Amino acid sequence: MPTEFRLPKLAEGDATGSVAKVLVRAGDALALDQSVLEVETEKAVVEVPSTVAGTVEAVHVQPGDEVAEGTLVLTVAEQAGTKASPVPAASPAPAKDPVRDEPAAQPAAAAPAAAADAPAPAPAAAAAPPPAPLSAAGSRLPAAPSVRRFARELGVELAQVQGTGPAGRISLQDVKAHVRARSAAPAAGAAPAALPDFSRFGPVRREGVGAVRRATAHHLGQSWPNVPQVTQFDAADVTELERLRRLHAQAVADRGGKLTVTAVLLKVVALALRKYPKFNASLDLARGEIVYKEYTHIGVAVDTPRGLLVPVVRDVGRKSIADLSVELSALAEKARSAKLTSDDMQGGCFSISNLGGIGGTGFTPIVNSPEVAILGVSRTEIQPRWDGTAFAPRSILPLSLSYDHRLIDGADAARFLRFVCEVVESPFLLALEG
Ligand code: CAO
């Protein structure tokens, strides 16, 4: 006996909408709660779940149609006992905090557990004949665009979400269950992925993850999915700087420091931060504000036997390069001998990561959130440069700048990094502008 499926109420304040996508077609097996339509309203794209199960006999709407509550959407040859009750409203693709906004009646705790188990087919699907291909068949991850968008907004990889719909279709509920399971997981920064049994492929050895590695994994695991970051590359001619460095190295060594590229870059970056204050800021989205810092504390990544540590050099703008050289040598030594305190690693406004002592032509450092940018330094190389009449051997320092694109635009980043290069190339600017 055919049943009519009519459009439920869309959302508060949205009386009508326009069909963005029809997700089923005649002949499809239809399960309860399966998404059948995407309707675009003034506020959001709304996914409409079916309240009946069976086989779709006819689809009465098409993309572009204006629809409202009560519009006839489908005729379905229903299976006995498969009508959902009560009628659920269409679920909007949420914008803010969809996990917390979920109706209290949802079995919040049960969802992740169910998702973790073998995918249980929806009741109707269990009773249904072998399902006909869904409209999304052929796409490797069956999920509606609104679900994909929702997952993207939350930084969830759909491939990691267990779809509980027919043919593994991933619904909004599945994504929410995944996020809940992830936030309930021990503080590791990301949902612990189920690993294959590596010993099937060869011998393995396991060892505990140390505290520094755990902290790094947690911190970078938070930054990577939450900060949309881009890396800008540039290169500075450091031929003159290298000459000056050699000239003054002994004087700095006499004071107990090492006049390195990193020490000079600290000072250069402090000047750039003063000129471009957005790079010396943090984004406070909760309060809708940008926090500009009026101090220049800069973190320096130090490679230690226990892992990466980032001690912070305070008030860089107020110190001489010689003082910074002494302080950086002492901090790096403190880091390597495991003597840093947590105070030594707090309060940074910006970070520098120099891998040039090891090698490499360029890399993309990860923004040390809530900072908004980080400078990557690669290895100085002698390269031929055209001086107007001939090629001359010059020392070239490759630099990269990763930045939080929510606050900083590409043009800002290009200007900032260019300025850093110009000051490195003409260190006199430090005295002139510093
Ligand atoms: N190009 C070429 N050589 C460089 C260089 C560069 N960009 N940067 C440093 N060097 C050289 C130095 O001149 C020094 O050479 P000598 O031993 O002949 O004097 C050597 O590399 C080692 O430098 P350093 O470590 O003594 O001094 P530094 O101030 O340049 O660097 C520090 C300090 C703490 C940044 C560095 O020791 C370090 O730990 N780097 C690794 C940072 C890191 O792991 N980053 C990745 C984090 S994100 O994954």
Residues whose N, C-alpha, C, O or C-beta is under 5 A from the ligand:
A	BS01	CAO	T260 V261 T262 A263 A301 V302 D303 A332 S353 N354 L355 G356 G357 V377 S378 R379 T380
